Amino acid sequence: MAVIGAQRLTKPTPEADPDDWYANLLWFNRRKCLLLTHSATLFTVFEANVTTAELRATGSLATRLIERELHDEQLPLETFADTGKHELVLATTADRQVLGCMNDLAFTCRHIIDSSGGLGDTDCRHLNRRLRRVISSARDYRPPIELVANGWRAR
């Protein structure tokens, strides 16, 4: 919270929504890294070497990263309801199941980064693609990329 400013935290915590994105700041090799995860699908984006300035402009950073990864997966940029058009709210976790999955994803990131010889030697494109192919019991043992590609919307 010190990086982006605790005063930006919304209280009370909003109700969980399937369209929510969760973010976690991770540290690898003394570098700030951002992990973004979509609530309904667990579609995840990892970004290494983020700056404090980028984190303070979280909305534009998140939109750019999500669109980059959708493009990389050859998915429509509209897959997640125009991420750049919605208000960004910084709050504590509304869905503890997503938080648990993100902890597992962070562990996977650490394993891949360590196996690669460190953050500088890690192919982040490959890491991102692997994260989106991890199955989770929280989503009926289906990988995020499958949920997104097959139209995840339950509404």
C-alpha positions as CSV (number, residue, x, y, z in Angstrom):
1,M,0.0,0.0,0.0
2,A,2.9,2.4,0.6
3,V,3.8,2.3,-3.1
4,I,0.4,3.5,-4.4
5,G,-0.8,5.4,-1.3
6,A,-3.1,4.0,1.4
7,Q,-5.3,7.1,1.0
8,R,-6.5,5.6,-2.4
9,L,-8.0,2.6,-0.6
10,T,-11.8,2.5,-1.0
11,K,-13.8,1.6,2.1
12,P,-15.9,-0.3,2.6
13,T,-14.8,-3.1,0.3
14,P,-17.2,-3.3,-2.7
15,E,-19.1,-6.6,-3.3
16,A,-17.3,-9.2,-5.4
17,D,-18.1,-9.1,-9.1
18,P,-17.1,-11.6,-11.8
19,D,-15.7,-8.7,-13.9
20,D,-13.3,-7.7,-11.1
21,W,-9.6,-7.8,-11.6
22,Y,-7.3,-8.4,-8.6
23,A,-3.7,-7.1,-8.4
24,N,-0.8,-8.2,-6.3
25,L,2.6,-6.6,-6.0
26,L,5.3,-9.2,-6.0
27,W,9.1,-8.7,-5.5
28,F,11.6,-10.8,-7.5
29,N,15.3,-10.0,-7.5
30,R,14.6,-6.7,-5.7
31,R,12.2,-5.7,-8.5
32,K,8.6,-4.8,-8.3
33,C,6.4,-7.1,-10.4
34,L,2.6,-6.9,-10.9
35,L,0.3,-9.9,-11.0
36,L,-3.2,-9.2,-12.3
37,T,-6.0,-11.8,-12.2
38,H,-9.5,-11.8,-13.5
39,S,-12.0,-13.0,-10.9
40,A,-14.3,-15.2,-13.0
41,T,-11.7,-16.8,-15.2
42,L,-8.4,-16.5,-13.4
43,F,-6.9,-15.1,-16.6
44,T,-3.6,-13.7,-15.3
45,V,-1.1,-11.2,-16.4
46,F,2.4,-10.9,-15.0
47,E,4.5,-7.8,-15.5
48,A,8.1,-7.5,-14.4
49,N,10.0,-4.3,-13.4
50,V,7.0,-2.0,-12.9
51,T,7.8,1.4,-11.6
52,T,6.1,3.3,-8.8
53,A,4.9,5.9,-11.3
54,E,3.2,3.1,-13.3
55,L,1.6,1.6,-10.2
56,R,0.2,5.0,-9.3
57,A,-1.5,5.1,-12.7
58,T,-2.8,1.6,-12.1
59,G,-5.8,2.0,-14.4
60,S,-3.9,2.8,-17.6
61,L,-1.2,0.2,-16.7
62,A,-3.7,-2.6,-16.1
63,T,-5.6,-1.8,-19.3
64,R,-2.4,-1.8,-21.4
65,L,-1.2,-5.1,-19.9
66,I,-4.5,-6.8,-20.3
67,E,-4.9,-5.7,-23.9
68,R,-1.3,-6.8,-24.6
69,E,-2.0,-10.3,-23.3
70,L,-5.3,-10.6,-25.1
71,H,-3.5,-9.7,-28.3
72,D,-0.8,-12.2,-27.6
73,E,-3.4,-14.9,-27.1
74,Q,-5.2,-13.7,-30.3
75,L,-8.4,-12.9,-28.3
76,P,-10.7,-9.9,-28.9
77,L,-9.7,-6.8,-26.9
78,E,-13.4,-6.6,-25.8
79,T,-13.2,-9.9,-24.0
80,F,-13.3,-8.3,-20.6
81,A,-15.9,-5.6,-21.0
82,D,-13.7,-2.7,-22.0
83,T,-11.3,-2.7,-19.1
84,G,-10.2,0.9,-19.8
85,K,-13.7,2.3,-19.6
86,H,-14.5,1.3,-16.0
87,E,-13.6,3.1,-12.8
88,L,-10.6,1.6,-11.0
89,V,-11.3,1.0,-7.4
90,L,-8.5,0.0,-5.0
91,A,-9.8,-2.0,-2.2
92,T,-9.1,-5.0,0.0
93,T,-9.9,-8.4,-1.4
94,A,-13.6,-9.1,-1.9
95,D,-13.2,-12.8,-3.0
96,R,-10.8,-14.8,-0.8
97,Q,-11.0,-17.7,-3.3
98,V,-9.3,-15.5,-5.9
99,L,-6.7,-14.5,-3.4
100,G,-5.9,-18.1,-2.7
101,C,-5.5,-18.8,-6.4
102,M,-3.3,-15.7,-6.8
103,N,-1.1,-17.0,-4.0
104,D,-0.7,-20.3,-6.0
105,L,0.0,-18.2,-9.2
106,A,2.6,-16.2,-7.4
107,F,4.3,-19.5,-6.3
108,T,4.2,-20.6,-9.9
109,C,5.9,-17.4,-10.9
110,R,8.6,-17.8,-8.3
111,H,9.2,-21.4,-9.5
112,I,9.5,-20.4,-13.2
113,I,11.7,-17.3,-12.4
114,D,14.0,-19.4,-10.1
115,S,14.2,-22.2,-12.7
116,S,15.1,-19.6,-15.4
117,G,18.0,-18.3,-13.3
118,G,16.3,-15.1,-12.1
119,L,14.0,-12.4,-13.3
120,G,16.5,-11.1,-15.9
121,D,16.7,-14.5,-17.6
122,T,13.0,-15.2,-17.5
123,D,11.0,-15.2,-20.7
124,C,7.9,-13.3,-19.4
125,R,5.9,-14.0,-22.5
126,H,6.3,-17.7,-21.8
127,L,5.6,-17.2,-18.1
128,N,2.3,-15.4,-18.9
129,R,1.2,-18.1,-21.3
130,R,2.0,-20.8,-18.7
131,L,0.0,-19.0,-16.0
132,R,-3.1,-18.9,-18.3
133,R,-2.8,-22.7,-18.8
134,V,-2.7,-23.7,-15.1
135,I,-5.8,-25.6,-14.1
136,S,-7.6,-24.8,-10.9
137,S,-10.2,-26.6,-8.9
138,A,-11.7,-23.2,-8.2
139,R,-12.8,-23.1,-11.9
140,D,-13.8,-26.7,-12.5
141,Y,-10.3,-27.8,-13.4
142,R,-10.4,-25.7,-16.6
143,P,-7.5,-23.5,-17.5
144,P,-8.2,-19.7,-17.8
145,I,-7.4,-19.6,-21.5
146,E,-10.1,-22.2,-22.1
147,L,-12.6,-20.3,-20.1
148,V,-11.9,-17.1,-21.9
149,A,-11.7,-18.6,-25.4
150,N,-15.1,-20.4,-24.9
151,G,-16.9,-17.3,-23.6
152,W,-16.8,-17.3,-19.9
153,R,-19.8,-15.0,-19.2
154,A,-22.5,-16.6,-17.1
155,R,-24.8,-13.7,-17.3
